[in-house]
Amino acid sequence: MEYCNVESVQALLSAPPDKVMSIKGLSTDEYILENIISMIKKQKDEEAFYLLDLGVVIDLIETWKRNLPMVQPFYAVKCNPHPDLLATLVAHGSSFDCASRSEIESILALGVSPDRIIYANPCKGISHIKYAAEVGVNLTTFESLDEIEKIRKLHTKCSLLIRIKAPDESGSRWPMSSKYGALPEEVPQLLQAAQTAGLKVAGVSFHIGSKSHNSQAYKIAIEAAKAVFQEADRLYMPPMYVLNIGGGFVSDALCFEAAAAAVNAAVDKCFSEEGRRNLTVIAEPGRFFAETAFTLVTNIIGKRVRGKVRQYWINEGFYGSMMRIDRTSLVESCIFLKCISNNSSESEKNSTLMICGKSNGGGAHTYSSTVFGATCDPIDKVLEDHQLPELEVNDWLVFRNMGAYTSSCSNNFNGFGSTKITYIIN
Ligand SMILES: Cc1ncc(COP(=O)(O)O)c(C=O)c1O
């Protein structure tokens, strides 16, 4: 199939209404769509692909530095380990949060020194701890007596951050505290055990839950962390000096600015000027840097008409990139790219015009549509009762903001694997 009439999205968007069914409500940057159309033209087949916009990542790094100048980011590799994303973060001075031996290996392979890595997994396998000791990754988190015992035996040079349960995870889409974090009443015993084991407890760590829209959760968690600093003083331990405020940040400007303001104010309130001079504040953002930088472009590989309902199959889905994506995000971010044969003149015969839009924009007739993922599992459903115009096999559905916990969570169910192609733009 050829897409030859429209060379730029600008032309596409200014094409006559009968040629462009639904452009109103289109929030995607023309720039991104332009790139997607040009990638589709280049594609030999119908494979789904990602578009990674490194300019977005660089802007976000700048935004971080502007709003949280005293907080060193340790990018959470688990969120999206795409090599170009990691390389960009390395080049702009980020440090890294790794959760396993293989993540540590991938970051060291980029030439990052081990002191720019935190092994931020409170429960680590023995062979993984041995590896961290071997390569000199000397900062980790803990929250249990058993973890202290393993580290005492295997990695005595390792400094520890005690991970506490964040007291408030309201407003976060993916809470963590049912699994992680020491309870306040467990803290004294854990600190004493680490001390007795001869290990250095450098500070405190928490995570307020991923995709948080509640900036006050940072304030409450920093206050709880401060209480642990005080508990260490009460136990005559060496002064703590690291505060790790975890992840949870979203890149929406207002939300991020509110979170940053809450962090800055809470640190100022909880630590004296002298205390702040000796304090290193770090964070483990994942979603913040990755989410909006990736766009997923999927191909419609199947269609069924059932009365007024349209059903489509795409070559992505739950087991691919969408396991950890909430349905509302998919609905909000979905854009169709339709390819229309244009036989209006002899010279244009067989040429094709791409039209694009959100489901409900423009005046085109739309249908209640279901979009299924590619696997044979009935739970593999991407959209349901979603309004879309009449689409055909080989049209495309585009999903924005698909960089966080997408490809890194995918598996090979039914042999489909994850979307492998990523085109990079700057
Ligand atoms: C320990 C730890 N740090 C950081 C992150 C990154 O969180 P986010 O992507 O919400 O910033 C996670 C996410 O699971 C995590 O478990």
The ligand as an SDF file (V2000), in Angstrom:
LIG
                    3D

 16 16  0  0  0  0  0  0  0  0999 V2000
   11.7940    0.9560   44.0070 C   0  0  0  0  0  0  0  0  0  0  0  0
   11.2210    1.7080   42.8640 C   0  0  0  0  0  0  0  0  0  0  0  0
   11.7610    2.9000   42.5440 N   0  0  0  0  0  0  0  0  0  0  0  0
   11.2960    3.6160   41.5050 C   0  0  0  0  0  0  0  0  0  0  0  0
   10.2580    3.1640   40.7350 C   0  0  0  0  0  0  0  0  0  0  0  0
    9.7990    4.0240   39.5910 C   0  0  0  0  0  0  0  0  0  0  0  0
    8.5510    4.5560   39.8410 O   0  0  0  0  0  0  0  0  0  0  0  0
    7.8480    5.5800   38.8340 P   0  0  0  0  0  0  0  0  0  0  0  0
    7.9260    4.9910   37.4850 O   0  0  0  0  0  0  0  0  0  0  0  0
    6.4870    5.7140   39.3590 O   0  0  0  0  0  0  0  0  0  0  0  0
    8.6000    6.8660   38.9120 O   0  0  0  0  0  0  0  0  0  0  0  0
    9.6320    1.9490   41.0510 C   0  0  0  0  0  0  0  0  0  0  0  0
    8.5000    1.4650   40.2670 C   0  0  0  0  0  0  0  0  0  0  0  0
    8.0450    0.3560   40.3610 O   0  0  0  0  0  0  0  0  0  0  0  0
   10.1340    1.1970   42.1460 C   0  0  0  0  0  0  0  0  0  0  0  0
    9.6050    0.0210   42.4860 O   0  0  0  0  0  0  0  0  0  0  0  0
  1  2  1  0
  2  3  1  0
  2 15  2  0
  3  4  2  0
  4  5  1  0
  5  6  1  0
  5 12  2  0
  6  7  1  0
  7  8  1  0
  8  9  2  0
  8 10  1  0
  8 11  1  0
 12 13  1  0
 12 15  1  0
 13 14  2  0
 15 16  1  0
M  END
$$$$
